[in-house]
Amino acid sequence: MTMTGAVLADTHCHLNLSAFDADRQEVLQRARTAGVAAILVPGIDIASSRDAVTLAEKELGVFAAVGIHPHDSAGWSPQAEDALVALAANRRVVALGEIGLDYYRDYAPGEVQRKAFSRQLELAADLERPVVIHQRDSLDDVLSILSDWVKTLPPSLTGRAGVLHAFSGDSKDAEEAIQLGFYLGIGGPVTFRKADRIKKVVADVDLDHLLLETDAPYLAPHPMRGKRNEPGYLTYTAEAVAAIQSATLDDVLHATARNANHLFQWSEDPGDNPLS
């Protein structure tokens, strides 16, 4: 794919996981060559959150989110909370996440998941950070919890409450999420032949409410499906969104990069934003 000056923002990429230990620098170089100017690396527990921050401190255009994934919510504790607050003080941390609810894997009881989720939402509001939300077979509960949470937000988070990562709802759910101030994370599945539901969401929703993501090393797009995903493959998702929207590729790149910048307000230094 030939880039035309617009840039890509991968708003969900697990570069901190062991799947990238052997060639992380090469993966980053391929991403930059493909036009990826900014990458958000989320944590899933305290160790991976710490690794995300360390990576963000070392790499230009890489930023971190810190949080406890619902799969790991049984590990929520006052000590974990203190660790998250300390990590979030780093200027490279632009969000809390990956947090949420997962009733599909159900690795922790629902009550335990909801407790960890709700407390992390409270922390995000206190710290004035948007959130990166995991929702799988749990969207009704997630939206219900978020509808109460957004009423508590400071003015700094108005219209940029967070993103529903790997959005799994329908167009009605999408509209509800947008009204709450959330963006929708669109990844590799939008390129799959039978992904009719997410394709309809992308067709129905204005570009101003979409973000691009890989979820690497997971959910590689067609034609890389089945392989390890990486941020350089984000171009396939961008092309699919452009086709569904009957938009130009540049329109998609500019809009989604602008959305990411508005949500995360990421920058290297004042006046040196990777997406500006």
Buried (B, 14 or more C-beta within 10 A) or exposed (E): EEBEEBBBBBBBBBBBBEBBEEEBEEBBEBBBEBBBBBBBBBBBBBEBBBBBBBBBEEBEBBBBBBBBBBBBBBBBEEEBBEBBEEBBEBEBBBBBBBBBBBBEEBBBEBEBBBBBBBBBBEBBBEBEBBBBBBBBEBBEBBBEBBEEBBEEBEEEBEEBBBBBBBBBBBBEBBBBBBEBBBBBBBBBBBBBEEBEBBBBBBEEBEBEBBBBBBBBBBBBBBEBBEEBBBBBBBBBBBBBBBBBBEBEBBBBBBBBBBBBBBBBBBBBEEEEBBBE
